[in-house]
Amino acid sequence: MTLHQAYNVPNYNLSDMTNPTTVDQIADRVEHLLLRHEELHRTNALLQQQVLALSHERDLLKSKLAAARSRVDALIERLPQNSSTDAES
């Protein structure tokens, strides 16, 4: 969709001439910028989804790490205590 179509503006395109007018150049630039804006908007939405997914994965991994750390601490507590007298024997 061109800028002219989007805003129901009559298309006074002078592209048949060898030198486009300043208005045509501005219209082309605005159309290009609108397309770029839409593209960046879609890219931003995808990146936001990735951030959410990665944040969820990070939180899950942190939870698993805490559980594993607790299990290791419990195993360490079950190890026999080495006293200095045991080491001398």
HUDA-V668104 format. One line per field, one symbol per residue. ss: DSSP state (a for helix, b for strand, c for the rest). psi: psi as a letter, one per 20 degrees, with the letter a starting at -180 (. if undefined). burial: 1 if it has 24 or more other ideal C-beta (glycine too) atoms within 12 Angstrom, else 0. A space follows every 10 residues. Layout:
# HUDA-V668104
ss = ???
psi = ???
burial = ???
This chain:
# HUDA-V668104
ss = ccaaaacccc cccccccccc caaaaaaaaa aaaaaaaaaa aaaaaaaaaa aaaaaaaaaa aaaaaaaaaa aaaaaaaacc cccaaaaac
psi = prhghhjlpq olpkihqhoq rhgggggggg gghgghgggh gggggghhgh ggghgggghg hhghgggggg ggghhhhiqq porhhhhh.
burial = 0010000000 0000000000 0000001000 0000000000 0000000000 0000000000 0000000000 0000000000 000000000
